[in-house]
Amino acid sequence: MSEFDTLADLFPPDRQPTRELEPIQKVDKTDQIETDIDEFYETDSAKRVLKETAAIIANDDVEHRFRYVHATFGSGKSHLLKLIGVATGELAGLESYAHELANTTSGFKEFREAIADSHIDHLQPLFLNLLDRDRDDTKLPLILYEELGRRRGYHTDLPWLLEFCWQLDIEHGLWEQLQTFEHESLSLADVVDRPASLRPWLQQAIPKLEGAADAGLDSPAAVDDRIEAAAEAIDPDAFGPDDLVERLHRTKRHLERDGDTYEYLIGLDEIAIYVGDQQRRYEEVVDTVTALIDGLNPPILGTGQWPMRDMQQNFLGDVDDNAWFAQEVKLEGADTETIVRKRWLQKSAAGADHIDTTLLAEAPELDPTLTDDADPPSHNDPVEAYPFRDLDLWLLRDAMQGLIEGDRDTDREYIQGRALLARVRSLFVNHGWASDPPGVIVPWNELFDIIDDDTELISAWATDLISRVESTLDAETAETAKALFLLSQVDTVPRTADNLTRLLIDDVETDVDALTETVEGHLEDLVRKNLIRESTETEPSTYTILSEEEIQFWQEVQQEATDLPEHQVQNNIRQFIQEADPTHLPAHEGSQTGSFGDLEGITYTVRYAIDRSVPDSVTEEYDKLVFRVLVHDADTIAEERTQWQEAHSGPTGREDILITATITDTTRRQVRELIGMKQVLRGMADPSPDHRLDQQSMQEEVEDDLRDRLNDAAVYRPQREASYGTYLEDLDDAVEAAVTDKFPKRKHIDHTLQMEDLEAFIDFFTNGGPWPLSDDDAEELGVNPVPREISDGWATEFLELDRFDTDERVSGDRVLETINGRSGEFLGTPVEALQTLLFVLYAKDKIAIRADGERVTDTREVARTITSTTRFEDAIIVFDPSPPPEDLSDVYAALVGEEPDSDDTQDLLTGIETWATNHAEEFNTVVSRTDLEFNSHLTLATLSQALKPAFGDDELDPNLLTNDDVVEQAERYASAAPLFIADDDEEPLWDRLSTVSTWLTEHYPTASVTGSVSTATSGSQIPSAERVETLLDDAATFRVETLQELSTDLAGTPTTAEDVDALRESLTETLQSTYLTEDIEAVTEAYPTVDLETLQQTIDDANDADGALTEEAFGEKALRTDAETLSNGRALLETKTDGKSLHAQLQDVAEQLSDDNMGFIPTQIRNAVSGKTIPDPDRAEQLLTQGRSIMEGGKEDIGDPDTNGLWQRLSNYDDGTIVVIDAEDTK
């Protein structure tokens, strides 16, 4: 058998890993000082504490000499503070240990040297353990006073006794005698624990001491008085910091009587626990230390589990970085794992050699790979760490720290030396590793079990999860889950399968390859069960264990992902690919313009085949490049790539560039899960921030993965089997080759076109302005800047294109075909470059632009038309930019009858020719009728001659069509045509007017309307159609109104008839009526001179007629005069005032007027009575008034002289003479 049968055999007999842990260190307990020194390991942070302590000892002239050491419980701070006390050399019986510490550690050596070099002869430690003092009400000044008493040998159980002993010692010098004095065979030590005997013994013993009388203690009563005074002086409620400082100061002076210098090194251990959450306690500490600094300024060391500045901030809120409480030294938690290695894993020399040469010599790599920002300890001693890995304890400390912190963000270190010591000892004692054979390695599932058994750090959900794994999978998978859980608490180790494998190695002879395969299988099973998550954001994949809530969440996500249709996944992959390079990969398959390397303005389109085959049938594109993005697995890509190159290596116009990006099942799964996660979160009322963060992280992971895959994608051309390289590095080269092959006559202009450039080009060609583009652009366009001419280049090529040879004008769409049509001469040319060319040609008067039928002359409008593709497609480009002859549009409008849609000469001529062809008969009719009906100066002969070519299919002469005579006759034709042209079932306007004119002249020759119609038909001018229609309407109205007036006069009431035929019938009935005969008889009887002969004849005609009389029968002037006479006579007979008719009243006045009254009024009255001139009722009443005035002797009042003058003048004409009165001439 080997001498090393168990792990325990590798350790020295006196340092077995199963030995008991030392009790918790207390600064005032030195009974095991040899063990304390032996177990001490000097770390870097311990050296820092010793150096800081040495500094405050050596410097007594600074403002304060305080340092605070903070580290968590079990970190070794109390251990260190105790040894500092021992190292002062002032502890009785421990002087040799002070030298041992100085000889074995550099920190304590520096500490001892600082004391020796200082002004201090004796540095007496007063160290307090405050760990248990937080449970009583004794204040800190009194606790320190008690410690002083203990160091002086006083009895401190009773406060009054402490104070009395101090007075006997410091004030009276009786203490040393009293300690050895016996009274009644009893010493002070014998009675100190007997309360009933203590004071009587002191009262009797002290007066007997030498020097008692000098001290005033020569009687029992005096002693009793002093005891009472001591009790009063040390009242626990009244004893404060100043009292403490006074006692320390007087003690110090007492000690320095022999000339040596004394100082106290005050140590306050576990201040943080003493204070707790009580502000009163913190203020007590602050007041005590402040009083010590102000009074004695001794070196003071405080310790605690968290920084004192935090307590200051929490309780008082004001932290001064220069204040004494802010002077801190931290014991680093990272040092504690080094301490554990040195204290608990120290091997014997033979054991260490066996581990190094036999166990680890052929062992696999045990330590995991760390993150780049990890800062591991530098010991690099796997022999020392065995059976742990070299980094295990460092990582274990981080894991336990993580378990305590959970999701909290804290800068405190909870896990330090003692916590690690307990776990390491538990491995050997509670888990039996001491008896295991050498060669075993502690796997991390074992560490999980140790922490779970010994602490409460492993949460219930984690143990439930492990139980679920054991029940649904197996125990080995559960071990992997345990290691993963523990590793998830550590940030410095990536949670990869390889690292997990290393942490699960349990023996130096483990087959790592086999274990790796096993661990990977476990991880796959856990992922499949949605118990952990795999992240491919980094390479290799990492894994995260899930909580109970997360497991449920991810199961829902997985279900959503499983149910997704394939096309949705493909669309999302496509979207991620597009977002990886939005500059070159648009979100649509339409045309896109972009830059590739030195090439700008490249028009192209992108087609996608995501997880599907490239379609066999594709649309051919001749004016742009076509990219095909194929995303699939490697095998499919290889097959599809070959087929694509075969299909597209023929004629141009198909696809030009193939981009192949390889995708894995992992990426597909991640995309599915991301979509599923979004759907699950969308259905949650209030998703947690963690889930939102998970979604963001997963999305970023997918985006990064697909971006990398796109960048690494291979780029192919149809004619070249080999790849051009990668998308990121070589796409520009492939595009340049494709452009050269597909678009050999492609044109490009470097300048970015602006609408204002047209003005600059015009200024260049016409005003001698500067050339607005570069010299390269001038050469490309074919512009020679010096003579300001177009001499060669693209402009000349464009103007000489065969497709424009036979056309003086072409549509904008045809011009665009030169760059985008299948047979375009300049395929691949950016539309902006073509627009620049058109700007140049327009500015040089090589082309004109027409839009909406009109020539565009406004420069900005021209620029808008050219630069707007939609507007330009509908525009016309004229290669003969000379403007059309003037007035041609007017001729067109006059003949055709509408304004032209275009002002283009050819368009106008074509329109006129078409009209002439379609209206030849009508034109001839109008020309002949015009010559017949109107005077010779209104001829259309010149117009007819100008249009003659159109009737013979010859071309019209635009110059002839626009001479003044033709333009004037065209307008004349426009006026004459409506008079002679009518629909088949209608009579021309002119003929209707001529007929009406003849009839009116015959029947109403003196009527005003007759005169107007006669003038219009005289032939001296051509009336408009509107004028003729108005005259026809006026004539019809005149005829109706004339008959209506006749009917009213005959019947005595207005008629309701409104057309000639109805009026004829109504008038005929009136003439046949008896009441008309009665009216005639009454009027002729009343007026002797009235005979109404014409009316009577017409009545006879009506009575003899079989029907209504003709309109002509009512047209005689004499009939209308008789009717008016009848109407007025009837009215005067029927209208009565004061019981008499107007006729009777006129008779009375006429009879009363003397024969001498021959004036105008008397004459009018006599004519009215006789019937010679019968007035209407209004005039009759006026005459009555005027006649009566004459009879009363007044002058003849003829009323308004103007009005009566008119009556007088009109009365002189009885022969039907028409009188026209100018109102202005009567004034």
Summary of the structure (lengths in Angstrom):
residues: 1227
radius of gyration: 64.7
end to end distance: 162.3
largest distance: 195.3
contacts: 3800
relative contact order: 0.04
helix: 57%
strand: 9%
